[in-house]
Amino acid sequence: MTSTAGRPGRVAKLPPRERILDAAEELFLDEGIRRVGVQAIADKAETTKMAIYRHFDTKDALVAEWLRIVAAEYQAAFDRVEAEHPGRPGEQILALARFVAEGLPAVSHRGCPFITSLAELPDRAHPARQVIESHKALQTRRLVGMCVAAGLPDPEQTAAEITFVLEGAQVSTQNGSVDRTGDRLMRIVEGILARHHSPAGASRATTN
């Protein structure tokens, strides 16, 4: 979603639905989903609870729509790296890792919206949790597809290793347990790709 820089003047220019989503995002990231009530969102968006319910049937529907927008931004990153590196799946994977690495400073302040939201949504039937799980499943399929296109001998294993690194880097950045997470993330992903491309890696994948 849009930057929060210069928020008061910018928010006043947004259409009502976008203003509500913008306010909800800021509050959910700063305070958590459960702690934020609809009235607080209305106050932040400079609107009313009635107006919010005209656009969203429930608070759960608002949370789900916010996460759907965040998920779309991540999927757009896949689209972008594929367009920028056509026919070069290895470069696409590295560009995707770079996208995550460059976003780590923001994670250090607020955390990954998916990780923090999952912690507050234990019910797998919750519509927002279903958005997250669907997004993560699609992300895995797309990453596996890149690994297949790159000719890696065990694309599912490679995609799993890369996913563990990308997800782990975000958690480690948030809790401050590891320094230079962006640089380390890139080096690890480069190492994973090199290992799986090597004859020894291919041999191990064949015998497993």
Sequence and secondary structure as in RCSB ss.txt:
>XXXX:A:sequence
MTSTAGRPGRVAKLPPRERILDAAEELFLDEGIRRVGVQAIADKAETTKMAIYRHFDTKDALVAEWLRIVAAEYQ
AAFDRVEAEHPGRPGEQILALARFVAEGLPAVSHRGCPFITSLAELPDRAHPARQVIESHKALQTRRLVGMCVAA
GLPDPEQTAAEITFVLEGAQVSTQNGSVDRTGDRLMRIVEGILARHHSPAGASRATTN
>XXXX:A:secstr
    TTHHHHHTTS HHHHHHHHHHHHHHHH TTT  HHHHHHHHTS HHHHHHH SSHHHHHHHHHHHHHHHHH
HHHHHHHHHSTT HHHHHHHHHHHHHHTHHHHHHH  HHHHHHHH   TTSHHHHHHHHHHHHHHHHHHHHHHHT
T SSHHHHHHHHHHHHHHHHHHHHHT SSSHHHHHHHHHHHHHHHHHSHHHHHHHHH 
